[in-house]
Amino acid sequence: MNYIHRRTISFQNLNSFLTLYRQDQDQHRLISTPFSSVFYCTKGESENQGKVYQEELRRNALWTACYAEDYIIQLYLADLGTTRERRKLLFDVGSNKGYVLAAWKSIWSPQNGVNQRSLGKYLSEKLLLSDCGVCNDCNEPLLSTKVNISRHMNVSVEIHAFEPQLSNYGILHQVQKWTNDTYLYVHNLAISNYTGTAVLLKCGRGGEACGLTVEKNLTDTERFLLVNVTTLDTFVQKFQITEIIDILKIDTEGYDPLVLTGANLIFKRQQIRLLIFEHHHVGFWASIHLRDVVENLDSKGYTCYMLGKTGLIRITRCWSSLFAEKRWSNVLCVLRNDERLRYFIEKLLISSTL
């Protein structure tokens, strides 16, 4: 058994009160436990959630693989007039070339002119990297065309980008210089469920599909490299980050469950407002069930949804077996106690769903 497997914590070993969450779904029922303001779907309603999901995928096979970034707009709108309006703390685990960072900056730092399209142009013209992103990110509609953004608002935006691939880390460093953003911190780190080192499959310049591996043959330096690894719990403790993290986005090519395990404390204390992670059949997802991950997050006060091109479909307490298919998909979760944010996020629910 390799060192990664020894440190793996199965989401199936959840504490006993999760049995409350698997009940006969023959009627709506609120549970008198903390964070219980989300009702259960009936069995029929859960099946409908799954059918709507299936229909969206029939129309667009990449519906949830390449999702819309409208959640960013909803967070922006939710925070207008609140204490979070002028301060944003954002974590991007697996930043690749920085297209998600560019989308964030287009909303909260619009005066800099950084967005997915300008980043694509910079990568192509200055770094000679003609790579638009796996989801054609550089041609995405600008978020600033969908909502009225104040270009004179003084927002403090702190972004932590984690990228273990040396080639992409170098690209992100160049992007940081291009944006001239002293509060964009680029970390050459892999994030997992332990602190130490790990073996990473090498990707070519700009590549997005290479993650950690159980391979130990470090003599093959053409294919593998040794990288430093830490947990999010350790990272926030080391840098004394105690404030709310507005967004945590995770894209680690199959190691997202381990990132979540290594963030157990920050989720327990509800330090994350919005979470996005990727789900498919690669890496540790091959042996971990999405439902177990969703129920674990539910126990910590988070409601999760399938995130897609046309909106959201709730999966927390509305589970359908159709959600279990291990296809390339993305899940968004919101802190239930943040009722204003949840209200705005649920404006993205597809109309025929709950």
N, C-alpha and C positions, 0 to 999 in steps of 0.2 A: 504494500500500500504506500503510495507516495505522500509527500508532505502536504500537498494540497488537500488530498482526500482526508488525511488525519484531522485537518482543521475544519472540515465541512460540518455544518450543523444542519440537519434536515428540518425543513419547515413542517414535517409531519409530526414532529414531537412537540406540539404546542401544548400549553397548559390546559387543564381540564375544563375551564369555563368556556372553551370554544365549543363544547357540546351544546351550549345554549344556542349557538348560531346555526346548528343543523337540526332543524325541527320540521315537523310536517307543515308544508307551506300551503295549507288549505284556506288561509285567511290572513289579512294584514294583522300583524301583532307587534306591538312595541315591547321591547324587553327592558325591565327595570334595572338596567346596569348602566354604568357610566357611558356617555356618548351614544345614547340609544335613540336619538332623534331621527333616525332613518328607519322607515318601515321595511318589513320583509315583503317581497313580491309573493303572490300566490304561485302555485305550481304552473298554472296557465299563463300568468304574467311573465314568469321566468322563461317559459318556453317562447313566448312572444319576443322577449328581449333577444334571445338567441336567433330567432327567425329574422328579425330586423338586421342583426349583425350579418347573418348569412346573405341576406339580400343586398346589403351594402357591398359585400365582397363579390357578389355575382356581378354587380354593376362595375366595380373597380377592384381588381385583384389586389391592388396595393393600397386599398382604402385606409388601413390602419398601419401599414408599413411606412407610408409617406404621408403623415398626418398634417393637418393645417395648424399653423402657429397661433390661432385665434385665442388660445388660452392666455397668451401674453397680454392681449388687449383687455381681456376680462379682468386680469389681475390689475392692470393699469387703472381701469374704470372703478374697480372695487376700492382702490386705495385713495381715490380722489377725495380730498377733504379730511383725510385721516392722518394719524401720526406716521403711517408708513408711506405717505405720498412722496416725501422728500428723501427717503433712504431705502436703498435696495441692496440686499446681500444675496448673491446668486452663485450656485455651485454647478459646474459642468464636469461630470466624471466621464471621460472618454470624449475629448473635445474635437478630435480629428483635425480638420482644417479651420474650424472656428465659425461655421455657418450659424450655429445656434447662438453663439456669442454675438454675432452681427445682428441677428434678429432682436435679441434683448436690447442691444445698444440703440437700435433704430427707434425704440419706444422711449427709453429712459435717458438717452443721450443723443437726441436727434440733431442737435446743433453740430455734431461732428461729421455728419453725413455718412456714417457707417451703417450699412445694411447688407443684406445678402447679395444684392446685385453689385454694389460697389466693392464688396470683398471679392466676388468672382472676377471682376475686372482687374483688381489689384493682383490677385494670384496669377492671372493669365498674363498681364502686361509686365509686371515687375518681377515676379518669381518664376515666370515662364512655366506655370503649372496650369494647364488647360483641363481642369477638373472641376466640374460644376457641382460635385457632391452626388452621392448615390441616389438621392431623390430629386435631382435637378434643382438643387437649392438656389443656385444663383439666378434662376429665372422665376422664382416664387413672387407672387404679387407683394408689393411693399405693404407692410402693416400700416405705415403712415397714411396710406390711401383709404384705410378702412375706419380710421378714428381720428378725431381732431386732437392733435398733439400740441401742447404748448412748448414752443421752442425757447421760451424765456424762463422756464421753470428750472430752478437750481436743485437738481436731484443728485444726491451722493450715491453713486453706483459702484459697489465693490464686487468684482467677479473673480472667482477662483476656478481656473481651468486646469484639469488634471489630464495629462497625456503621457503615457509611458513610451510610445514609439519615438525613437530619437529623430527620425525624419520629420514626423508631424510636430514634435516638440520644437524643432528648429523653425518650421513654418509658423507656428504660433508665436514664437519670439519675434519673428519679422512682422507679423500682424500686430503685435503689441506695440512695436516701434512705429508702425504706420498709423495706428490709432492715436499714438501719443498719450496713452491712457496709463497713468501711474497707478491706478487702482485696478488694473487688470493683471492678476498674478497668475503666471503660468508655472505649473509644477510638473517636473519630470518624474512622475510617480504613478504606479498602479495602485488602485484602491481595491481592497478585498476584505477578508474577515480576520486578518492577522497582520502583524508587523514583521518584516524581514525582507527576504528576496524571493523572486520567482523567475521562471523562464518565460520569455515572451517570444511568440512567433514573429519574425521580422516581416514587415510590409514594405513595399516600395514607396517612394515618395508620394505622399498624399493618399496612400491606401487606407481603407477603413474596415477591413475584414479580418484583422489579425489580433487575436487575444492571447491571454495567458495559456500555458500548455502544461501538461504533466511530463513533458519530455525533459530528460536530464542530461542529454548529450550536448554539453556546452562546447565541445570541440568543433561542432558544426556551426561556426560563427557566421556562415553565410545565411543560415536559416533561423538561428536563435540568438537571443541576447539575454543577459541577466539584468533584471531591473529591481529597483527598490519598491517595496510594497508597504502600505500602511492601511489603517482603518479610518473611516470618517470620525469615529469616536475619539481615536487617538489624535487625529489631526486637529479637531476643534479644541481638544484639551491642551495640546501643545501650543497652539496659537491663541489660547484663551478667548475663543469665539463663543460668547454666551448669548448673543442676540439672536433674534429670529432669522432663519434662512428662508427667504421668500420662495426660491425655486431650487430644487435638487433634481437635475437631469442625469440619468445614468444610461450609458451605452457602452458596454464592455465586452461585446461579442460573446455572450453566453455566461458571463460571470456576474451579472446583475444580482442574482440571489445572494452571492457572497458579499457584495457591497452592502446590501440591505442588512445582512446579519451583522456586519461590522459597524453598522450605524444604529444598533439596537438602543443604545442609551439616548441618542438624540431624538429618536422616534418616541421612546417612552416619555421623555419630557416635552414632547410635542414642539420641538424646535424647528421642524420643517412645516411650511405652509402648503406648498405644492410639490408633488413628486411625479416624475415621469421616468418610466423604465421600459426596457425592451423585453419582449418575450418571443421565443422561437424554440427550435429543437437543438440548438448548438450548445456545446459546453455543458454546464451544470443543469441547464434546463432539461436536458435529456432524462434526468432522474428526479427532477423536482416539479411538483404540480403547481400550476398557477393558482388554483383555488386555495391551496394551503398558504401561499404567500399573501393572497388577498385577505384571507381570514385572519392571518397574523397582523396585518396592517389594520384591519377592522378592530381587533382587540386593543389596539393602541390609539384608536380614535380617528381613523382615516377611512373615507369612502372612496372607492376606486371605480373607474370607468374605462371601457375600451375607447381609445382616442383615435379619431379618424379624420378623414378629409372633409366630411360634412357635419361633424359634430361628435357627441359623446353618447355612449350606451352604458348605463350603470350595470356593474357586475356584482358589487358588494350587496349581499342579501337578496340578489336577483340572479343567482347563478343558473346558467344553462350549460349542459354538457357541450354545446357547440363552442363555448369559450375555451374549452380545454384543448382544442386542436393546437398542436405545436407548430404554428405557422409564424412568419415574421409579422409581429404586431407590436403595438405600443399601448401602455396603460398609464393613465393619469389618476392620481389620488390627491384628495384635498382634505385638509384638517377640518373635521366636522365642527369643532368648537369655534372656528373662524366663520361664523354664520354669514357675515356680509360677503366674504370671498366665495363661500359655497353657493350663495344665492346667485352671484354673477357667473360663476363657473357653470351652474346648472342651466343658465340661459342657452348653453350650447347643446343641451340634450336634444336628440332627434325627436321630433314632435310625436311620433307614434310609440315612444318608449316612456318609462317611468324614471 
